Amino acid sequence: MRAISDSYAFLRQTSEAQVERTVLAKGHQYLKVSSQGRAALLVLGNVERDPQGDIEVWYSGAREVLRIQNGRLLGATGLSTEWMNVRLASPPDWLSVAGPTSYARRRDMMPGYDFDESDKVTVQPIGMPSDTRYTGPGAARLRWYVEHSQGRIALRDARYAVTQKDGRAVVVYGEQCLDRGLCISWQRWPAEA
């Protein structure tokens, strides 16, 4: 119950500093999510096993839900724009990306009943951005990537910060726009060195 009370709603939370001062319940994993100057803590509710990688399901106290697989947004509900039924066709492993590499993404979007929206997504490594919202230590030691999507609905580029643990990639930070007006960033919280 404490973990749920820690998970502020996007709609009510106004201070990122307040989220960062929150004393977290032990034994839970959190995600700090920011959008349009507001911040929230989401708690890891469950992990769904999938052949392409585990899907983490994160919940806020106001029923916002993010589904994240290998650091990429696989679903967002309870927000003004929702992504549902997101399908990624063979996205590359982060550590294997040395130059531009593409994959396909399909998704359903609300509002507007936009079903089976299709994007060609190209991922490539970049230097650490100067305008990132990442607040953890060791940002310069992280591997940074950008994903550019081409589709009917123009979206700003997504960005990710990746570290390596036990020989595998772990995305510790991501930024993704769901539409032209709603962009979110998320970061594993508390930030680790």
C-alpha beads as a LAMMPS data file, in Angstrom:
LAMMPS data file: protein, C-alpha beads

193 atoms
192 bonds

1 atom types
1 bond types

-500.0 500.0 xlo xhi
-500.0 500.0 ylo yhi
-500.0 500.0 zlo zhi

Masses

1 110.0

Atoms # bond

1 1 1 0.000 0.000 0.000
2 1 1 2.879 2.390 0.782
3 1 1 4.295 1.889 -2.715
4 1 1 0.986 2.908 -4.285
5 1 1 0.780 6.024 -2.120
6 1 1 4.317 6.914 -3.251
7 1 1 3.246 6.730 -6.888
8 1 1 1.909 10.223 -7.449
9 1 1 -0.480 10.908 -10.311
10 1 1 0.757 12.905 -13.291
11 1 1 -2.314 15.108 -13.042
12 1 1 -1.810 16.155 -9.416
13 1 1 1.970 16.291 -9.054
14 1 1 3.599 19.625 -9.845
15 1 1 7.092 19.485 -8.389
16 1 1 9.907 17.260 -9.612
17 1 1 11.864 18.267 -6.489
18 1 1 9.037 16.951 -4.302
19 1 1 9.144 13.597 -6.097
20 1 1 12.918 13.439 -5.654
21 1 1 12.556 14.036 -1.872
22 1 1 10.025 11.220 -1.431
23 1 1 11.155 8.494 0.974
24 1 1 10.576 5.265 -0.919
25 1 1 9.123 2.052 0.463
26 1 1 11.715 -0.711 0.656
27 1 1 11.338 -3.738 -1.562
28 1 1 9.777 -1.895 -4.509
29 1 1 11.153 -0.579 -7.775
30 1 1 10.236 2.900 -8.980
31 1 1 10.232 4.904 -12.165
32 1 1 10.355 8.720 -12.073
33 1 1 8.235 10.005 -14.949
34 1 1 8.143 13.639 -16.079
35 1 1 5.871 15.396 -18.537
36 1 1 5.140 19.049 -19.208
37 1 1 6.825 20.247 -16.029
38 1 1 5.122 17.687 -13.778
39 1 1 6.611 14.560 -12.275
40 1 1 5.343 11.329 -10.754
41 1 1 6.660 8.131 -9.257
42 1 1 5.360 4.903 -10.708
43 1 1 5.827 1.565 -8.988
44 1 1 6.692 -1.671 -10.769
45 1 1 3.512 -3.733 -10.538
46 1 1 4.491 -6.827 -12.451
47 1 1 6.823 -8.246 -15.080
48 1 1 5.370 -10.166 -18.013
49 1 1 7.631 -12.741 -19.640
50 1 1 8.012 -12.348 -23.407
51 1 1 10.392 -13.951 -25.934
52 1 1 11.644 -10.478 -27.015
53 1 1 12.369 -9.487 -23.405
54 1 1 10.500 -8.946 -20.172
55 1 1 7.726 -6.339 -20.200
56 1 1 7.735 -4.141 -17.095
57 1 1 4.317 -2.801 -16.098
58 1 1 4.519 0.424 -14.065
59 1 1 1.527 1.954 -12.220
60 1 1 0.760 5.373 -10.753
61 1 1 -1.710 6.019 -7.940
62 1 1 -4.147 7.532 -10.476
63 1 1 -4.226 4.519 -12.825
64 1 1 -1.686 5.695 -15.359
65 1 1 0.164 2.663 -16.680
66 1 1 3.383 2.414 -18.685
67 1 1 4.525 -0.834 -20.297
68 1 1 8.238 -0.886 -21.097
69 1 1 10.227 -3.608 -22.877
70 1 1 14.014 -3.337 -23.143
71 1 1 13.642 0.374 -22.382
72 1 1 11.181 1.032 -25.217
73 1 1 7.623 2.179 -24.582
74 1 1 5.272 -0.679 -25.354
75 1 1 2.116 0.941 -24.010
76 1 1 0.770 3.971 -22.150
77 1 1 -2.747 4.219 -20.742
78 1 1 -4.469 6.749 -18.512
79 1 1 -2.775 9.690 -20.268
80 1 1 -4.339 12.237 -22.638
81 1 1 -2.843 10.207 -25.514
82 1 1 -2.683 6.445 -25.157
83 1 1 -0.602 3.869 -26.982
84 1 1 -2.045 0.379 -26.933
85 1 1 -1.178 -2.895 -28.595
86 1 1 2.334 -1.727 -29.543
87 1 1 4.241 -4.253 -31.633
88 1 1 7.957 -3.976 -32.366
89 1 1 9.367 -6.020 -35.256
90 1 1 12.865 -7.189 -34.278
91 1 1 14.224 -4.090 -32.530
92 1 1 18.007 -4.363 -32.238
93 1 1 19.714 -5.084 -28.945
94 1 1 21.119 -1.804 -27.654
95 1 1 24.667 -3.073 -27.317
96 1 1 24.722 -4.245 -30.944
97 1 1 23.875 -0.814 -32.398
98 1 1 27.023 0.712 -33.882
99 1 1 25.395 2.747 -36.662
100 1 1 21.904 3.497 -38.002
101 1 1 19.708 0.394 -37.653
102 1 1 15.978 0.235 -38.450
103 1 1 12.971 -1.747 -37.287
104 1 1 9.186 -1.440 -37.604
105 1 1 6.707 -0.323 -34.913
106 1 1 2.917 -0.680 -35.063
107 1 1 0.515 0.712 -32.482
108 1 1 -3.055 1.675 -31.760
109 1 1 -3.651 5.217 -30.466
110 1 1 -6.399 7.014 -28.597
111 1 1 -8.086 9.429 -28.821
112 1 1 -9.020 9.344 -32.450
113 1 1 -9.249 5.570 -32.880
114 1 1 -6.017 5.452 -34.870
115 1 1 -5.508 1.735 -35.271
116 1 1 -2.426 0.027 -36.661
117 1 1 -0.319 3.168 -37.018
118 1 1 2.975 2.166 -38.577
119 1 1 6.422 3.709 -38.142
120 1 1 9.866 2.938 -39.462
121 1 1 12.163 3.529 -36.474
122 1 1 15.885 4.135 -36.961
123 1 1 18.153 3.918 -33.909
124 1 1 21.755 5.087 -33.687
125 1 1 24.292 5.992 -31.008
126 1 1 24.794 9.660 -30.092
127 1 1 26.882 11.654 -27.666
128 1 1 25.305 12.651 -24.377
129 1 1 22.660 15.320 -25.110
130 1 1 23.062 18.657 -23.359
131 1 1 19.314 19.057 -22.799
132 1 1 18.477 15.702 -21.207
133 1 1 16.306 15.443 -18.085
134 1 1 18.475 12.622 -16.726
135 1 1 19.430 13.491 -13.148
136 1 1 21.535 10.557 -12.056
137 1 1 25.251 10.163 -11.548
138 1 1 27.620 9.067 -14.266
139 1 1 25.637 10.425 -17.221
140 1 1 28.775 10.764 -19.329
141 1 1 29.585 7.056 -18.822
142 1 1 26.209 5.946 -20.173
143 1 1 25.690 4.963 -23.796
144 1 1 23.209 7.318 -25.443
145 1 1 20.949 6.527 -28.406
146 1 1 18.399 8.370 -30.513
147 1 1 15.447 6.830 -32.331
148 1 1 13.942 8.689 -35.274
149 1 1 10.515 7.509 -36.404
150 1 1 8.949 7.993 -39.823
151 1 1 5.220 7.509 -40.132
152 1 1 1.925 9.246 -40.803
153 1 1 2.085 11.018 -37.417
154 1 1 5.304 13.002 -36.989
155 1 1 6.941 12.474 -33.601
156 1 1 10.020 14.067 -32.086
157 1 1 13.031 11.799 -31.725
158 1 1 13.149 9.453 -28.731
159 1 1 16.362 9.254 -26.673
160 1 1 17.711 6.617 -24.318
161 1 1 20.555 6.179 -21.825
162 1 1 21.869 2.632 -21.502
163 1 1 24.265 0.989 -19.098
164 1 1 25.634 -2.519 -19.149
165 1 1 25.021 -4.934 -16.268
166 1 1 26.124 -8.565 -16.287
167 1 1 26.770 -8.384 -20.040
168 1 1 23.334 -7.085 -20.983
169 1 1 21.912 -3.667 -21.781
170 1 1 19.773 -1.921 -19.157
171 1 1 17.983 1.266 -20.181
172 1 1 18.087 3.626 -17.198
173 1 1 16.473 6.631 -18.893
174 1 1 14.198 7.282 -21.862
175 1 1 12.298 10.088 -23.582
176 1 1 9.375 9.435 -25.926
177 1 1 6.646 11.576 -27.485
178 1 1 3.233 9.931 -27.760
179 1 1 1.943 12.648 -30.096
180 1 1 2.932 16.171 -31.118
181 1 1 1.909 17.617 -27.739
182 1 1 2.634 14.913 -25.156
183 1 1 6.221 13.902 -24.439
184 1 1 7.357 11.996 -21.366
185 1 1 10.693 11.071 -19.873
186 1 1 11.260 8.214 -17.461
187 1 1 14.142 7.187 -15.288
188 1 1 14.741 4.267 -12.955
189 1 1 14.521 5.710 -9.457
190 1 1 16.481 6.248 -7.360
191 1 1 19.270 6.800 -9.854
192 1 1 22.244 4.482 -9.442
193 1 1 25.909 5.163 -10.128

Bonds

1 1 1 2
2 1 2 3
3 1 3 4
4 1 4 5
5 1 5 6
6 1 6 7
7 1 7 8
8 1 8 9
9 1 9 10
10 1 10 11
11 1 11 12
12 1 12 13
13 1 13 14
14 1 14 15
15 1 15 16
16 1 16 17
17 1 17 18
18 1 18 19
19 1 19 20
20 1 20 21
21 1 21 22
22 1 22 23
23 1 23 24
24 1 24 25
25 1 25 26
26 1 26 27
27 1 27 28
28 1 28 29
29 1 29 30
30 1 30 31
31 1 31 32
32 1 32 33
33 1 33 34
34 1 34 35
35 1 35 36
36 1 36 37
37 1 37 38
38 1 38 39
39 1 39 40
40 1 40 41
41 1 41 42
42 1 42 43
43 1 43 44
44 1 44 45
45 1 45 46
46 1 46 47
47 1 47 48
48 1 48 49
49 1 49 50
50 1 50 51
51 1 51 52
52 1 52 53
53 1 53 54
54 1 54 55
55 1 55 56
56 1 56 57
57 1 57 58
58 1 58 59
59 1 59 60
60 1 60 61
61 1 61 62
62 1 62 63
63 1 63 64
64 1 64 65
65 1 65 66
66 1 66 67
67 1 67 68
68 1 68 69
69 1 69 70
70 1 70 71
71 1 71 72
72 1 72 73
73 1 73 74
74 1 74 75
75 1 75 76
76 1 76 77
77 1 77 78
78 1 78 79
79 1 79 80
80 1 80 81
81 1 81 82
82 1 82 83
83 1 83 84
84 1 84 85
85 1 85 86
86 1 86 87
87 1 87 88
88 1 88 89
89 1 89 90
90 1 90 91
91 1 91 92
92 1 92 93
93 1 93 94
94 1 94 95
95 1 95 96
96 1 96 97
97 1 97 98
98 1 98 99
99 1 99 100
100 1 100 101
101 1 101 102
102 1 102 103
103 1 103 104
104 1 104 105
105 1 105 106
106 1 106 107
107 1 107 108
108 1 108 109
109 1 109 110
110 1 110 111
111 1 111 112
112 1 112 113
113 1 113 114
114 1 114 115
115 1 115 116
116 1 116 117
117 1 117 118
118 1 118 119
119 1 119 120
120 1 120 121
121 1 121 122
122 1 122 123
123 1 123 124
124 1 124 125
125 1 125 126
126 1 126 127
127 1 127 128
128 1 128 129
129 1 129 130
130 1 130 131
131 1 131 132
132 1 132 133
133 1 133 134
134 1 134 135
135 1 135 136
136 1 136 137
137 1 137 138
138 1 138 139
139 1 139 140
140 1 140 141
141 1 141 142
142 1 142 143
143 1 143 144
144 1 144 145
145 1 145 146
146 1 146 147
147 1 147 148
148 1 148 149
149 1 149 150
150 1 150 151
151 1 151 152
152 1 152 153
153 1 153 154
154 1 154 155
155 1 155 156
156 1 156 157
157 1 157 158
158 1 158 159
159 1 159 160
160 1 160 161
161 1 161 162
162 1 162 163
163 1 163 164
164 1 164 165
165 1 165 166
166 1 166 167
167 1 167 168
168 1 168 169
169 1 169 170
170 1 170 171
171 1 171 172
172 1 172 173
173 1 173 174
174 1 174 175
175 1 175 176
176 1 176 177
177 1 177 178
178 1 178 179
179 1 179 180
180 1 180 181
181 1 181 182
182 1 182 183
183 1 183 184
184 1 184 185
185 1 185 186
186 1 186 187
187 1 187 188
188 1 188 189
189 1 189 190
190 1 190 191
191 1 191 192
192 1 192 193
